[in-house]
Every structure is written in C-alpha cells, then in structure tokens.
Amino acid sequence: MSNENSQVTISVYELDMKRDSFARLVASGQDIGEAYNIAFHTSLSYEDSFGRGKELCENKYVAKKINEYCDDNKVLSTINRRNIAISLKRIADCDAADFYKMEGNCMVLKPLDEWTRSMRAAFAGIKYSKTGIELKTHDKIASLNSIIRMMGWDKSPDESATSGNEMAGYSDDQLDELISSMDEVKEIEDNRDGGPKK
C-alpha cells in the first residue's frame, strides 16, 4: 500500500452548548442537579435533575470537558503579577548556548531531562532546515519589556509619582501651605469641640 494514498482521519468531538455549559458549571463547583437545570433551562425536581446530571458526568466526553475546565480553573487561580514576572524573567535569563553541550568535537542538543526551568520557559520550538535543526527561543527583549511595563518602570518619575500620589508633584512651598491649612482646620475643630483632642 502506497504511503501517498494513505490518509489519517482525526475526529474531534465537540459538545453542544448546553453540555459544555453544564461541564463548565460543574467544574466551577456548582451542584450537579442545579448545574443541569441551569444549563438545560429546566425546572426538574432536584432528584430528577441530579440523576440526569450524574448520567451526563458519566459520559466520557462530558467528563473530559469537566476535567479540562477544572484544569483551566487551577491555571487561572495561579495567575498573578509575580508568577508572570517570574516566567518572563526565566525567558530573559536563558541563553541559547544553555541548550547545547560538547560531545567530543561536536556541539549537541542537551536531552530534555537536563533542561532547566528557564530553558523550558524560553523554548519556542524547533525549525528544520537543510543544514540540520534550528532551536527557536522566545524573544528576550520582549520579555524584558513586558516586565518593565508590569513594574511601571517605563513611566517617567513624574508619571509614576503622580499616578499613585496626588501630592507627589507638589513643591515644598505648596506642601508647607497645605500643612498650614490642615493645622488651621484642626485648630478650628479643637476650639469647636472645647479643646484639643487626646
């Protein structure tokens, strides 16, 4: 049989909107019976809706989708500025030479079990060419620029100061005037209340 005529067919099963919605609700912690009534727009008794929801959960495609959404939720729960900055910093710190080692007179690609976390983060793929393979890594400059923007280091000192503190741009005279006016207000309040507050 010729390889030219052989074809590989890959079938992808997609859930309909209601079953997908049911899987998403269950993955988010919704009760199975309640999830069924919400997803299918029904008002069945809890016993009936729970029974139907349980049947759905036993369907391999629905079960797989629930697991996928649970995994997505775990990933989402770990997203924060610190984690993203760490990943970007790993990319920026990785050198292309880290992926290779010398064996005799040849430079060869290190096996996967020798890759560091920085190498895994920086790896973008392999490109095959006539002369061999070319290892592609993520852009270090783009990673550093992303970190700079996340930390607010791309703003001028004046922008950074005024964005978080209205008085950061005040001159010494303006600050003195502000303090004096606050003292005057405090003195008026003290007199009105019958003396200084303790």
GUVOSE-126627 format. One record per residue (C-alpha): residue in one letter; x, y, z. Coordinates in Angstrom, 3 decimals. Each point is the difference from the previous one (the first is absolute). Example, Ala and Ser with C-alpha at 12.3 -4.5 7.8 and 13.67 -1.06 7.14 Angstrom:
<atoms>
<atom><resn>A</resn><x>12.300</x><y>-4.500</y><z>7.800</z></atom>
<atom><resn>S</resn><x>1.370</x><y>3.440</y><z>-0.660</z></atom>
</atoms>
This chain:
<atoms>
<atom><resn>M</resn><x>0.000</x><y>0.000</y><z>0.000</z></atom>
<atom><resn>S</resn><x>1.442</x><y>3.350</y><z>-1.049</z></atom>
<atom><resn>N</resn><x>0.558</x><y>2.643</y><z>2.679</z></atom>
<atom><resn>E</resn><x>-1.053</x><y>2.667</y><z>-2.483</z></atom>
<atom><resn>N</resn><x>-3.586</x><y>-1.319</y><z>-0.086</z></atom>
<atom><resn>S</resn><x>-0.321</x><y>-0.711</y><z>3.708</z></atom>
<atom><resn>Q</resn><x>-1.876</x><y>2.558</y><z>2.064</z></atom>
<atom><resn>V</resn><x>-0.309</x><y>0.505</y><z>3.717</z></atom>
<atom><resn>T</resn><x>-3.397</x><y>1.139</y><z>1.218</z></atom>
<atom><resn>I</resn><x>-0.196</x><y>1.728</y><z>3.375</z></atom>
<atom><resn>S</resn><x>-3.472</x><y>0.446</y><z>1.403</z></atom>
<atom><resn>V</resn><x>-0.629</x><y>2.757</y><z>2.526</z></atom>
<atom><resn>Y</resn><x>-3.098</x><y>-0.222</y><z>2.158</z></atom>
<atom><resn>E</resn><x>-1.396</x><y>3.348</y><z>1.107</z></atom>
<atom><resn>L</resn><x>-2.678</x><y>0.303</y><z>2.656</z></atom>
<atom><resn>D</resn><x>-3.108</x><y>2.000</y><z>-0.793</z></atom>
<atom><resn>M</resn><x>-0.507</x><y>3.294</y><z>1.813</z></atom>
<atom><resn>K</resn><x>-2.182</x><y>-1.420</y><z>2.793</z></atom>
<atom><resn>R</resn><x>2.325</x><y>-2.878</y><z>0.873</z></atom>
<atom><resn>D</resn><x>2.993</x><y>2.311</y><z>-0.178</z></atom>
<atom><resn>S</resn><x>-1.758</x><y>2.422</y><z>2.349</z></atom>
<atom><resn>F</resn><x>-0.820</x><y>-2.892</y><z>2.348</z></atom>
<atom><resn>A</resn><x>3.649</x><y>-1.093</y><z>0.050</z></atom>
<atom><resn>R</resn><x>1.159</x><y>3.553</y><z>0.725</z></atom>
<atom><resn>L</resn><x>-2.477</x><y>0.380</y><z>2.888</z></atom>
<atom><resn>V</resn><x>0.974</x><y>-3.322</y><z>1.586</z></atom>
<atom><resn>A</resn><x>3.694</x><y>0.847</y><z>-0.308</z></atom>
<atom><resn>S</resn><x>-0.629</x><y>3.307</y><z>1.754</z></atom>
<atom><resn>G</resn><x>-1.507</x><y>-1.845</y><z>2.990</z></atom>
<atom><resn>Q</resn><x>-3.701</x><y>0.198</y><z>-0.825</z></atom>
<atom><resn>D</resn><x>-2.169</x><y>-2.855</y><z>1.308</z></atom>
<atom><resn>I</resn><x>-0.668</x><y>-2.573</y><z>-2.741</z></atom>
<atom><resn>G</resn><x>-3.803</x><y>0.272</y><z>0.239</z></atom>
<atom><resn>E</resn><x>0.034</x><y>3.798</y><z>0.006</z></atom>
<atom><resn>A</resn><x>2.521</x><y>0.042</y><z>-2.841</z></atom>
<atom><resn>Y</resn><x>-2.298</x><y>-2.195</y><z>-2.097</z></atom>
<atom><resn>N</resn><x>-3.039</x><y>2.239</y><z>0.520</z></atom>
<atom><resn>I</resn><x>2.015</x><y>3.137</y><z>-0.787</z></atom>
<atom><resn>A</resn><x>1.746</x><y>-1.394</y><z>-3.091</z></atom>
<atom><resn>F</resn><x>-3.093</x><y>-1.638</y><z>-1.483</z></atom>
<atom><resn>H</resn><x>-2.474</x><y>2.717</y><z>1.087</z></atom>
<atom><resn>T</resn><x>-2.195</x><y>-2.485</y><z>1.853</z></atom>
<atom><resn>S</resn><x>-1.759</x><y>0.072</y><z>3.354</z></atom>
<atom><resn>L</resn><x>0.155</x><y>-3.699</y><z>0.827</z></atom>
<atom><resn>S</resn><x>-0.120</x><y>-1.187</y><z>3.589</z></atom>
<atom><resn>Y</resn><x>3.405</x><y>-0.271</y><z>1.627</z></atom>
<atom><resn>E</resn><x>-0.175</x><y>-3.799</y><z>-0.092</z></atom>
<atom><resn>D</resn><x>-0.709</x><y>-0.082</y><z>-3.749</z></atom>
<atom><resn>S</resn><x>2.492</x><y>2.705</y><z>-0.917</z></atom>
<atom><resn>F</resn><x>2.710</x><y>-1.633</y><z>2.120</z></atom>
<atom><resn>G</resn><x>-0.659</x><y>-3.374</y><z>-1.667</z></atom>
<atom><resn>R</resn><x>0.295</x><y>1.478</y><z>-3.486</z></atom>
<atom><resn>G</resn><x>3.033</x><y>2.030</y><z>1.008</z></atom>
<atom><resn>K</resn><x>1.673</x><y>-3.123</y><z>1.375</z></atom>
<atom><resn>E</resn><x>-0.630</x><y>-1.797</y><z>-3.299</z></atom>
<atom><resn>L</resn><x>1.609</x><y>2.888</y><z>-1.852</z></atom>
<atom><resn>C</resn><x>3.043</x><y>-0.114</y><z>2.276</z></atom>
<atom><resn>E</resn><x>0.446</x><y>-3.671</y><z>-0.923</z></atom>
<atom><resn>N</resn><x>0.152</x><y>0.897</y><z>-3.710</z></atom>
<atom><resn>K</resn><x>3.697</x><y>-0.159</y><z>-0.947</z></atom>
<atom><resn>Y</resn><x>-0.146</x><y>3.199</y><z>-2.052</z></atom>
<atom><resn>V</resn><x>-1.750</x><y>1.998</y><z>2.701</z></atom>
<atom><resn>A</resn><x>2.328</x><y>-1.432</y><z>2.662</z></atom>
<atom><resn>K</resn><x>3.014</x><y>0.993</y><z>-2.107</z></atom>
<atom><resn>K</resn><x>-1.356</x><y>3.531</y><z>-0.429</z></atom>
<atom><resn>I</resn><x>-0.631</x><y>0.305</y><z>3.762</z></atom>
<atom><resn>N</resn><x>3.614</x><y>-1.041</y><z>0.661</z></atom>
<atom><resn>E</resn><x>1.233</x><y>2.526</y><z>-2.573</z></atom>
<atom><resn>Y</resn><x>-1.980</x><y>2.818</y><z>1.632</z></atom>
<atom><resn>C</resn><x>1.245</x><y>-1.054</y><z>3.459</z></atom>
<atom><resn>D</resn><x>3.555</x><y>0.163</y><z>-1.324</z></atom>
<atom><resn>D</resn><x>-0.703</x><y>3.440</y><z>-1.529</z></atom>
<atom><resn>N</resn><x>-1.304</x><y>1.228</y><z>3.358</z></atom>
<atom><resn>K</resn><x>3.177</x><y>-1.190</y><z>1.738</z></atom>
<atom><resn>V</resn><x>2.102</x><y>1.899</y><z>-2.528</z></atom>
<atom><resn>L</resn><x>-2.117</x><y>3.146</y><z>0.343</z></atom>
<atom><resn>S</resn><x>0.284</x><y>-0.099</y><z>3.786</z></atom>
<atom><resn>T</resn><x>3.798</x><y>0.252</y><z>-0.257</z></atom>
<atom><resn>I</resn><x>0.039</x><y>3.019</y><z>-2.325</z></atom>
<atom><resn>N</resn><x>1.483</x><y>3.009</y><z>1.723</z></atom>
<atom><resn>R</resn><x>2.606</x><y>2.632</y><z>-0.726</z></atom>
<atom><resn>R</resn><x>2.711</x><y>-1.874</y><z>1.915</z></atom>
<atom><resn>N</resn><x>-0.439</x><y>-3.298</y><z>-1.868</z></atom>
<atom><resn>I</resn><x>-0.059</x><y>1.694</y><z>-3.384</z></atom>
<atom><resn>A</resn><x>3.088</x><y>2.068</y><z>0.843</z></atom>
<atom><resn>I</resn><x>1.869</x><y>-3.148</y><z>1.098</z></atom>
<atom><resn>S</resn><x>-0.809</x><y>-1.787</y><z>-3.268</z></atom>
<atom><resn>L</resn><x>1.051</x><y>3.014</y><z>-2.067</z></atom>
<atom><resn>K</resn><x>3.228</x><y>0.352</y><z>2.012</z></atom>
<atom><resn>R</resn><x>0.838</x><y>-3.662</y><z>-0.605</z></atom>
<atom><resn>I</resn><x>-0.338</x><y>0.617</y><z>-3.754</z></atom>
<atom><resn>A</resn><x>2.229</x><y>3.074</y><z>0.204</z></atom>
<atom><resn>D</resn><x>2.650</x><y>-1.841</y><z>2.050</z></atom>
<atom><resn>C</resn><x>0.268</x><y>-3.000</y><z>-2.313</z></atom>
<atom><resn>D</resn><x>2.857</x><y>-0.041</y><z>-2.481</z></atom>
<atom><resn>A</resn><x>-0.264</x><y>-1.945</y><z>-3.267</z></atom>
<atom><resn>A</resn><x>3.320</x><y>-1.663</y><z>0.837</z></atom>
<atom><resn>D</resn><x>-1.637</x><y>-1.581</y><z>3.076</z></atom>
<atom><resn>F</resn><x>-1.770</x><y>-2.455</y><z>-2.293</z></atom>
<atom><resn>Y</resn><x>3.222</x><y>-1.523</y><z>-1.333</z></atom>
<atom><resn>K</resn><x>2.961</x><y>-1.942</y><z>1.324</z></atom>
<atom><resn>M</resn><x>3.251</x><y>-1.200</y><z>-1.488</z></atom>
<atom><resn>E</resn><x>0.427</x><y>-3.657</y><z>-0.861</z></atom>
<atom><resn>G</resn><x>3.456</x><y>-0.512</y><z>-1.416</z></atom>
<atom><resn>N</resn><x>0.398</x><y>2.626</y><z>-2.724</z></atom>
<atom><resn>C</resn><x>-3.733</x><y>0.397</y><z>-0.551</z></atom>
<atom><resn>M</resn><x>-2.575</x><y>2.167</y><z>1.697</z></atom>
<atom><resn>V</resn><x>-3.215</x><y>-1.943</y><z>0.616</z></atom>
<atom><resn>L</resn><x>-3.387</x><y>0.849</y><z>1.430</z></atom>
<atom><resn>K</resn><x>-0.384</x><y>-0.904</y><z>3.664</z></atom>
<atom><resn>P</resn><x>-2.575</x><y>-2.715</y><z>0.784</z></atom>
<atom><resn>L</resn><x>-3.307</x><y>1.227</y><z>1.410</z></atom>
<atom><resn>D</resn><x>0.710</x><y>-1.339</y><z>3.485</z></atom>
<atom><resn>E</resn><x>2.954</x><y>2.414</y><z>0.232</z></atom>
<atom><resn>W</resn><x>-2.058</x><y>3.084</y><z>-0.871</z></atom>
<atom><resn>T</resn><x>-0.437</x><y>2.546</y><z>2.768</z></atom>
<atom><resn>R</resn><x>-3.267</x><y>1.810</y><z>0.719</z></atom>
<atom><resn>S</resn><x>1.385</x><y>3.077</y><z>-1.757</z></atom>
<atom><resn>M</resn><x>0.789</x><y>-2.063</y><z>-3.084</z></atom>
<atom><resn>R</resn><x>-3.524</x><y>-1.451</y><z>-0.065</z></atom>
<atom><resn>A</resn><x>-1.517</x><y>3.476</y><z>0.334</z></atom>
<atom><resn>A</resn><x>2.198</x><y>1.452</y><z>-2.747</z></atom>
<atom><resn>F</resn><x>-0.477</x><y>-2.871</y><z>-2.481</z></atom>
<atom><resn>A</resn><x>-2.219</x><y>1.038</y><z>-2.931</z></atom>
<atom><resn>G</resn><x>0.453</x><y>-2.896</y><z>-2.427</z></atom>
<atom><resn>I</resn><x>2.289</x><y>-1.707</y><z>-2.482</z></atom>
<atom><resn>K</resn><x>0.371</x><y>0.986</y><z>-3.616</z></atom>
<atom><resn>Y</resn><x>1.328</x><y>-2.570</y><z>-2.448</z></atom>
<atom><resn>S</resn><x>2.310</x><y>1.154</y><z>-2.790</z></atom>
<atom><resn>K</resn><x>2.311</x><y>-1.509</y><z>-2.612</z></atom>
<atom><resn>T</resn><x>2.983</x><y>0.404</y><z>2.312</z></atom>
<atom><resn>G</resn><x>-1.685</x><y>-1.556</y><z>3.017</z></atom>
<atom><resn>I</resn><x>-2.287</x><y>1.333</y><z>2.710</z></atom>
<atom><resn>E</resn><x>-0.312</x><y>3.492</y><z>1.372</z></atom>
<atom><resn>L</resn><x>-1.142</x><y>0.458</y><z>3.566</z></atom>
<atom><resn>K</resn><x>-2.349</x><y>2.960</y><z>0.456</z></atom>
<atom><resn>T</resn><x>-0.349</x><y>1.878</y><z>3.290</z></atom>
<atom><resn>H</resn><x>-2.391</x><y>2.715</y><z>1.107</z></atom>
<atom><resn>D</resn><x>1.105</x><y>3.610</y><z>-0.425</z></atom>
<atom><resn>K</resn><x>2.080</x><y>1.131</y><z>3.014</z></atom>
<atom><resn>I</resn><x>-0.497</x><y>3.701</y><z>-0.745</z></atom>
<atom><resn>A</resn><x>-3.780</x><y>-0.429</y><z>-0.223</z></atom>
<atom><resn>S</resn><x>0.039</x><y>-1.799</y><z>3.367</z></atom>
<atom><resn>L</resn><x>2.033</x><y>2.766</y><z>1.626</z></atom>
<atom><resn>N</resn><x>-2.275</x><y>2.671</y><z>-1.478</z></atom>
<atom><resn>S</resn><x>-3.035</x><y>-1.837</y><z>1.395</z></atom>
<atom><resn>I</resn><x>1.599</x><y>-0.071</y><z>3.467</z></atom>
<atom><resn>I</resn><x>0.830</x><y>3.710</y><z>-0.242</z></atom>
<atom><resn>R</resn><x>-3.620</x><y>0.842</y><z>-0.886</z></atom>
<atom><resn>M</resn><x>-1.377</x><y>-2.265</y><z>2.757</z></atom>
<atom><resn>M</resn><x>2.184</x><y>1.679</y><z>2.614</z></atom>
<atom><resn>G</resn><x>-0.801</x><y>3.492</y><z>-1.272</z></atom>
<atom><resn>W</resn><x>3.665</x><y>0.689</y><z>-0.745</z></atom>
<atom><resn>D</resn><x>-0.869</x><y>1.298</y><z>-3.461</z></atom>
<atom><resn>K</resn><x>-1.544</x><y>3.150</y><z>1.513</z></atom>
<atom><resn>S</resn><x>1.947</x><y>3.136</y><z>0.762</z></atom>
<atom><resn>P</resn><x>0.564</x><y>0.795</y><z>3.720</z></atom>
<atom><resn>D</resn><x>-2.627</x><y>2.763</y><z>-0.232</z></atom>
<atom><resn>E</resn><x>-2.591</x><y>-2.379</y><z>-1.533</z></atom>
<atom><resn>S</resn><x>0.710</x><y>-2.731</y><z>2.566</z></atom>
<atom><resn>A</resn><x>-0.232</x><y>2.421</y><z>2.879</z></atom>
<atom><resn>T</resn><x>-3.181</x><y>1.751</y><z>-1.057</z></atom>
<atom><resn>S</resn><x>-1.801</x><y>-3.208</y><z>-0.962</z></atom>
<atom><resn>G</resn><x>0.047</x><y>-1.302</y><z>3.566</z></atom>
<atom><resn>N</resn><x>0.209</x><y>3.192</y><z>2.077</z></atom>
<atom><resn>E</resn><x>-1.699</x><y>3.278</y><z>-0.794</z></atom>
<atom><resn>M</resn><x>2.466</x><y>1.977</y><z>2.134</z></atom>
<atom><resn>A</resn><x>3.122</x><y>-1.571</y><z>-1.517</z></atom>
<atom><resn>G</resn><x>0.360</x><y>2.863</y><z>-2.474</z></atom>
<atom><resn>Y</resn><x>-0.470</x><y>2.774</y><z>2.596</z></atom>
<atom><resn>S</resn><x>2.871</x><y>2.419</y><z>0.631</z></atom>
<atom><resn>D</resn><x>1.338</x><y>0.571</y><z>3.550</z></atom>
<atom><resn>D</resn><x>-1.919</x><y>3.300</y><z>0.203</z></atom>
<atom><resn>Q</resn><x>-3.233</x><y>-1.712</y><z>-1.077</z></atom>
<atom><resn>L</resn><x>0.463</x><y>-2.723</y><z>2.602</z></atom>
<atom><resn>D</resn><x>0.701</x><y>2.592</y><z>2.739</z></atom>
<atom><resn>E</resn><x>-3.140</x><y>1.869</y><z>-0.988</z></atom>
<atom><resn>L</resn><x>-2.028</x><y>-3.214</y><z>0.070</z></atom>
<atom><resn>I</resn><x>1.316</x><y>-0.931</y><z>3.463</z></atom>
<atom><resn>S</resn><x>-0.778</x><y>3.504</y><z>1.302</z></atom>
<atom><resn>S</resn><x>-3.566</x><y>-0.186</y><z>-1.271</z></atom>
<atom><resn>M</resn><x>-0.411</x><y>-3.430</y><z>1.619</z></atom>
<atom><resn>D</resn><x>1.267</x><y>1.436</y><z>3.315</z></atom>
<atom><resn>E</resn><x>-2.497</x><y>2.848</y><z>-0.269</z></atom>
<atom><resn>V</resn><x>-2.847</x><y>-2.463</y><z>-0.557</z></atom>
<atom><resn>K</resn><x>1.150</x><y>-2.065</y><z>2.986</z></atom>
<atom><resn>E</resn><x>0.142</x><y>3.142</y><z>2.196</z></atom>
<atom><resn>I</resn><x>-3.563</x><y>0.951</y><z>-0.983</z></atom>
<atom><resn>E</resn><x>-1.218</x><y>-3.540</y><z>0.764</z></atom>
<atom><resn>D</resn><x>1.772</x><y>0.006</y><z>3.371</z></atom>
<atom><resn>N</resn><x>-1.559</x><y>3.331</y><z>0.981</z></atom>
<atom><resn>R</resn><x>-3.440</x><y>-1.168</y><z>-1.102</z></atom>
<atom><resn>D</resn><x>0.286</x><y>-3.227</y><z>2.002</z></atom>
<atom><resn>G</resn><x>1.216</x><y>1.762</y><z>3.153</z></atom>
<atom><resn>G</resn><x>3.714</x><y>-0.682</y><z>-0.175</z></atom>
<atom><resn>P</resn><x>2.642</x><y>-2.145</y><z>-1.689</z></atom>
<atom><resn>K</resn><x>-0.864</x><y>-3.647</y><z>-0.591</z></atom>
<atom><resn>K</resn><x>2.008</x><y>-2.578</y><z>1.910</z></atom>
</atoms>
